Amino acid sequence: MKADKIWMDGKFIDWDDANVHVCTHTLHYGVGVFEGIRCYECHDGKSAIFMLNKHIDRLFDSAHIVQLDIPYSKREVIDLCKEIVKVNNFKECYIRPIVFMGHNELGLYVKEFKVRVAIISWVWGAYLGDEALKNGIRAKISSFTRHNVNAGMSKGKISGQYVNSILAKKEAVAAGFDEAILLDTEGYVSEASGENIFMLRNNIIKTTPLTSILQGVTRDAVIKLSRDMGYEVKEERFTRDELYIADEVFFTGTAAEVTPVCEIDGRKIGEGRPGSVTLSIQKKFFEVARGMHKEYSDWLTYL
Ligand SMILES: *Cc1c(COP(=O)(O)O)cnc(C)c1O
């Protein structure tokens, strides 16, 4: 993982120079917010960033939740996301803006502090592997619970909240699985460590409502695409055993894209291989992200 340049606090600097002090407040306590965005090389050779405006809206919403005042406008951050891809000469890449508290004091309550912003970009292939996109993955219901909605702020992509996700992911991998599915505090399915979850049963697609989950940009896109393809989509709570008897299950996320889930807790989902509905939605998603459908061209920001 490396690129030529990183944009940090107002300028493009060399990758190796983009360092922070060990007393950086966010490093200690996690009050920082970030985004994960993808830029795809389109069918015509141009590059386009997928849902850039929505990601930047969410970055500002996340910052608002934790009361970090981003010292740039949305327009400036949007333009910088395009710039970082260009200065690094990428055709296809991942873009990671991060907003964090600079060092000043290390008490929990700091009155005056500098809000720092960096935008990183690197080439990142399929998050769970090419194999996962094609053949699906095996998931485990985690022993870790998703944050109570009054403890974690699930609508924000907030740095410190990923301790919960990382513990769940490590537990799943240690047990021989690829990914963890977390339940909410009432025991209903919430989301995976960094992906939203969808299930199909009797031709109806269900996904978790916006209770304890992050409102994924990919989730929104997949709901819209699925409805446009003629599927009924419900945002409704469901239980782990409903997943076990689902015909198909898949994850969505900028990193994981549309990943089929073929096994949960040792139980085959459907036939135990990626289902036809999942694969058709996945295909449509990649075609749209690569600019092959004019009717969704407002989802893309060309460089
Ligand atoms: C980022 C993330 C997602 C996926 O959101 P996208 O906007 O689709 O990338 C889902 N859940 C969690 C916890 C996340 O951090």
The ligand as an SDF file (V2000), in Angstrom:
LIG
                    3D

 15 15  0  0  0  0  0  0  0  0999 V2000
  -18.4040    1.8130    5.8020 C   0  0  0  0  0  0  0  0  0  0  0  0
  -19.3210    0.8640    6.4810 C   0  0  0  0  0  0  0  0  0  0  0  0
  -20.3860    0.2290    5.8180 C   0  0  0  0  0  0  0  0  0  0  0  0
  -20.5820    0.3420    4.3320 C   0  0  0  0  0  0  0  0  0  0  0  0
  -20.9020    1.6340    3.9400 O   0  0  0  0  0  0  0  0  0  0  0  0
  -20.6330    2.1260    2.4460 P   0  0  0  0  0  0  0  0  0  0  0  0
  -21.0660    3.5400    2.4710 O   0  0  0  0  0  0  0  0  0  0  0  0
  -21.4770    1.2880    1.5650 O   0  0  0  0  0  0  0  0  0  0  0  0
  -19.1900    1.9570    2.1810 O   0  0  0  0  0  0  0  0  0  0  0  0
  -21.2680   -0.5320    6.5670 C   0  0  0  0  0  0  0  0  0  0  0  0
  -21.0960   -0.7050    7.8860 N   0  0  0  0  0  0  0  0  0  0  0  0
  -20.0780   -0.1430    8.5520 C   0  0  0  0  0  0  0  0  0  0  0  0
  -19.9350   -0.3720   10.0120 C   0  0  0  0  0  0  0  0  0  0  0  0
  -19.1570    0.6530    7.8700 C   0  0  0  0  0  0  0  0  0  0  0  0
  -18.1390    1.1980    8.5200 O   0  0  0  0  0  0  0  0  0  0  0  0
  1  2  1  0
  2  3  1  0
  2 14  2  0
  3  4  1  0
  3 10  2  0
  4  5  1  0
  5  6  1  0
  6  7  2  0
  6  8  1  0
  6  9  1  0
 10 11  1  0
 11 12  2  0
 12 13  1  0
 12 14  1  0
 14 15  1  0
M  END
$$$$
